[in-house]
Amino acid sequence: MAWEENDIVVKIDEIFNILPHRYPFLLVDGIIELEEGKRIIGFKNFTINEPFFQGHFPNHPIVPGVLLIEAMAQTAGILAYKSELDKCKDKNFYFMGIDKAKFRKPVLPGHQVRLELDLLKQRPPTWKFKGKAYVGKDLVAEAEFLAMVVDKV
């Protein structure tokens, strides 16, 4: 599903101001739903031009599962930032742990991945999230993970 410009509530220019990541490692193209302190839905468009497709795998390119987890983590970082703006403005979010990761179907060039994240628990400076990644109606990956808010160096 493609979203219209007015469906996007956090656009790429604002994402650049929130996340430190840049191409080729920025894995969120936009946010279409945001409920501060609770839930977020973002998306990433994977094109054949992604640099990892050359080697993963030649003649059968698929998105590495670890990058789907990273896309979920970046989306969660946007949720944390938007939920706690006053406390997170000059902070970074670091991955601390991952549990229950499952990869159900391959993500291919041309797929748009919808990233749905729910905040499970927050105990400063730690945040726990449950994430799911979809292509259309198909669940392609899921995981629970922990992140920590840290001062920028």
N, C-alpha and C positions, 0 to 999 in steps of 0.2 A: 504494500500500500504506500503510495506517495502522499506526502502531506502538502497542503497549500501553504504559502508563505504566512498567511494569517493564523494558521494552526500552530505555528511554532512560537512557544512562549519564552524560550531562551535560545537566542540565535547565536551563530558561530562567533560573532564579534564579542558578545558577552562571555561566551565560553573561554575565549582567549584571555579575558580579564580574570577568570576564576581559576582555571587550570594552568599549571606551568608547562604542560605538554605542547609540543608542536609537531608538525608533519616530519617524519612519517609515523610518529607515535601518538598523535592525538586521535582517539578512536571514538569520539562523539561528534556528530554533525549538528545536532539540535535536540531540544527538549520540547515535547509536545504536551506534557502534563506534569504539574508540580503541585504537591500538597505539602507545604513546609512541615518538617518534623515527622512526616509519615511516609510519603511515596513520591516516586518520580518515574516518568517514562521518557526515554530518549531514543535516538536512532543513530545508526551508522550505515552509510552506503558503501559497500565494498565494490570497487571497480577492478578490472583486470590490470590496471596500472599500479596497484599496490605492490611495493617492492618485494614482499615476501612470497608472492605467487611464483616468482622465477624458480625458487628452490623448494616450494612446498605445495604441490609436487609437480615436477616437470610432466607435461602432457595430461595432468589431472589436478589442476590447482584447487586447493581448499584453504579456508582460513584456519590457521592454527588455533586450537582450542584455548591455549593460554591467552591469545589475543582477545577472544570473546570474554574471558574472565577479566582481563584488563579493561575492556570496554565497559563492563558492568561496574568495575571499581571506579573508573573515571566518572561515570554517571552518578554513582553514590557520592563521590566527592562534591559534585555540583549540588546534590540534595543537602549535604551537610553544610556547605558554604551558604546556600540560600536560606537554610533553616536557622543558622546561628551567625548571621552576618557580622554582628558586633564582636563575637568571640573568634571568628575564623578569618577575618579580613587579611591579616598578614601571616597566615599560617599555611602549611602544606599538610596533605593527608598521606600517610604512609601505610601501605599494606602490612598487616601483622600476621594474618593467618587465613587459611582457607579450609573449609570443610564441605563435605557432601557434594563435591564437584562431579557433574555428570555431563557427558557430551552425547547427545541423542541422534543428531543428523548432521551431515556436513553442510557448511556454509560455503557457497561458491561465488565466483566473480559475478557481479550483477545483482546479488542479493542485497536487500535492505533488511537490516537486523533491528528489531524493536527490543529495547533494553528496559525491562520492568524491575524496579528495585523497591523493596519495602524496608524501612528501618525497623529492626527487631528490638534493639536495645541501645540506649545511650547512657554511658557513665563516663563523664569527662575524665581523661581525654579520648576514651575509646568508644567506637561506634560499631555496632554489629548489624549487618544487612543480609537480606535474602534476595538474590537476583535470579531472574529468568531472562533468557534471550529467545526470541521468536523470529522465524521467517514466515510471514503470513500467519497462519493459524498453527503452524508447527513449532513445538518447543524444540529448540536445537541445543540448548545448554542451560545449566542451572548450577548454583553454588550458594553457600553461605560464607561470609568472610568478615574479618575484623579489620578495622583501620584505626589509626591514631592521628590526632591532630598534634602537629609539632610546629615550633617556631621556624620561620624561614631562616636559612643560614646566609 
